[in-house]
Amino acid sequence: MISLRVLVMTCALTIGACTTNPAYNTVSGGVAGAAAGALIGCVVTGPACPAGAAAGAVIGGSAGAGTGLVTTPPQSIPYYYPEW
């Protein structure tokens, strides 16, 4: 069972990745997804931990990178006030 501490840290990493820079969101989403996928793959496969962790990292990394890229908010347009 996932502990509350792990859940809070995962949420904090996810919320911290909300920037307007698509490259940063893609990389951070991929890294977080790969770490989570490796952890889940290792836990699920048990004795075959290296193979499960590698497969989980590939799946989680690609899903996290895609999600980070797609969920990038649009850049805000600064207001321009002319000097009269």
URFEN-V19458 format. One record per backbone hydrogen bond with DSSP energy under -1.0 kcal/mol. NH is the residue of the N-H (numbers start at 1). CO is the residue of the C=O. Records with the same first field share a line. If there is no record, write none. Layout:
# URFEN-V19458
NH->CO / CO
This chain:
# URFEN-V19458
7->3
8->4
9->5
10->6
11->7
12->8
13->9
14->10
15->11
16->12
18->15
19->17
25->21
26->22
27->23
28->24
29->25
30->26
31->27
32->28
33->29
34->30
35->31
36->32
37->33
38->34
39->35
40->36
41->37
42->38
43->39
44->40
45->41
46->42
48->45
52->48
53->49
54->50
55->51
56->52
57->53
58->54
59->55
60->56
61->57
62->58
63->59
64->60
65->61
66->62
67->63
68->64
69->65
70->66
71->67
72->69
